[in-house]
Amino acid sequence: MDMIKAIEAKYAKKDVQQFSVGDTIKVFIRIIEEDKQRLQAFEGVVIAKKGSGAGEAFTVRRVSYGEGLERTFCIHAPSIDKIELIRHGRIRRAKLYYLRKKVGKGAMIEEKVGQNPKK
């Protein structure tokens, strides 16, 4: 067991932004095209988190042109450049899969009072 933790610690990122389910975040993904690199942002609501250690993952949902897009990321993946916290959400569930059926204002999540991440 100690060998597995040692290997995981070697690949784990040290400066991971703390966020939870219901928060709106912006994930910057490093995309490599031939010999060029660029960053692409994916902004949305975190609807699920799972796992721990090097295998920890989260799912982000956004609506683009009327279509719901969901993408699952590993927190410690080398393709993730950084994660920005936009706003904290006030929720009462661990998984927000019910947002898939909601449209428009019904899919909005209240902001936590007194929590402003951009200070």
Helices and strands as residue ranges (DSSP letters): H 2-11, E 24-33, E 36-50, G 53-55, E 57-64, E 67-74, E 80-87, G 97-100, G 104-107
